[in-house]
Amino acid sequence: MNRAEKESRRLVRERSGGICEICGEARATNFQHRKARSHKGLWAPSNGLDVCGMGNAFGCHGYIHQNPEKACENGWTVKSWDDERDVPVKTIYGFVLLDDEGSWTAAEHV
């Protein structure tokens, strides 16, 4: 695990308090990259969500991977050309913008 990954995981876990940032009901177990690493998505708190489930199998993490249109609509994933810091994401806090310090600010969903 490189330094950026370790720090991003720490800040995202701190932000979530260990609870899934999507459903707010289950223990968060995975870092969900909003912009895929294969699309040059970085290890950054603005690019990550702390979610329950595993990969594309179950929980919120599974739901994201099984429902790409809904995931994009809710900001759980972003297009390769988008800057994830500018794309509102639907979380247990409402629609927010995530920053690279591990915080969020309220945002309107368009």
Secondary structure, 3 states (H helix, E strand, C coil): CCHHHHHHHHHHHHHHCCECCCCCCCECCEEEECCCHHHCCCCCHHHEEEECCECCCEHHHHHHHHCHHHHHHCCCCCCCCCCHHHCCEEECCEEEEECCCCCEEECCCC
